[in-house]
């Protein structure tokens, strides 16, 4: 009886760790309008493609060996957003962020943002070109059971524009 119990437990363990996996998709918006600034926007529900934009942020490009700027800030207190032919004026929070959803503005893919003048590294002032937001997706697979045991089983499946993803 103990042998049968050990075989059943072993079989269940193997099946749980190898066959059970979850596909996770995260949607967001991403653009690099110039060599100094990176614009990223997060949606209210990151697993839904049609979810409205919750948070827009500009940040310096300073990752890997592309370190070109350390600090960026929007110089005006408002930016302009154009979506579906309508213009919206959005308040800037903390010199780098905009919260359109909290202001009651629904923005989605195709939104064009006009930031105006942006200060880079406390010395250079650049006039930002209009930024058209493009939706991206990050897809990865993981095993929730192994994850519960703190075993990293994450596999990156796809990272890029939504149009390029041909998965489920």
C-alpha positions, -999 to 999 in steps of 0.1 A, spaced: 0 0 0 29 24 8 44 18 -27 11 26 -44 8 58 -23 43 69 -32 37 62 -69 5 83 -68 22 112 -50 52 111 -73 30 111 -104 8 139 -91 39 160 -83 54 154 -117 21 164 -134 17 195 -113 52 208 -119 53 201 -156 18 203 -171 2 232 -152 10 265 -166 -7 299 -169 -3 323 -198 -2 359 -185 -6 390 -208 1 426 -197 -9 455 -219 7 490 -218 18 519 -241 54 527 -249 73 552 -271 107 567 -274 102 601 -292 139 611 -289 172 599 -275 166 615 -241 130 606 -231 110 575 -228 72 578 -226 53 549 -209 16 546 -201 -1 521 -180 -37 510 -183 -64 506 -155 -66 469 -160 -34 456 -175 -48 423 -186 -75 438 -208 -66 452 -243 -94 479 -244 -87 492 -209 -82 530 -207 -50 547 -199 -45 553 -161 -10 568 -158 13 584 -183 49 590 -173 80 604 -190 113 590 -178 150 593 -188 166 568 -210 193 554 -187 193 517 -189 220 493 -201 246 511 -222 222 537 -235 227 561 -206 218 594 -222 199 612 -195 195 610 -158 165 633 -151 136 647 -171 108 670 -162 78 686 -180 81 724 -177 45 733 -181 17 724 -156 -5 710 -183 -1 688 -214 -25 685 -244 -39 651 -254 -58 644 -286 -80 613 -289 -108 606 -314 -107 642 -326 -112 657 -291 -86 678 -273 -80 674 -236 -59 694 -212 -43 672 -185 -26 683 -153 10 673 -147 18 656 -114 53 657 -99 68 672 -131 68 638 -149 34 622 -147 -2 626 -160 -32 608 -146 -59 611 -172 -83 585 -158 -85 602 -124 -94 634 -143 -122 616 -160 -106 615 -194 -107 582 -213 -77 577 -236 -67 546 -256 -45 536 -285 -39 564 -310 -38 592 -285 -14 619 -294 3 637 -265 18 672 -267 43 677 -239 58 710 -250 91 719 -234 109 693 -213 141 698 -192 167 671 -195 195 668 -168 188 702 -153 205 719 -182 191 711 -217 156 722 -226 141 704 -256 108 708 -274 92 674 -274 76 663 -307 40 650 -305 40 615 -292 14 590 -306 9 562 -281 12 526 -294 0 496 -275 25 469 -265 20 435 -249 42 414 -227 33 377 -226 48 352 -203 40 317 -190 45 304 -155 36 275 -132 15 287 -103 22 256 -82 59 258 -86 57 295 -80 40 288 -47 72 269 -37 93 299 -48 106 281 -79 109 305 -108 93 288 -139 87 321 -158 92 319 -196 89 351 -217 68 343 -247 65 377 -265 73 414 -259 64 440 -285 36 457 -304 2 442 -301 -1 438 -339 29 415 -339 15 390 -313 1 359 -330 -7 339 -299 -40 331 -281 
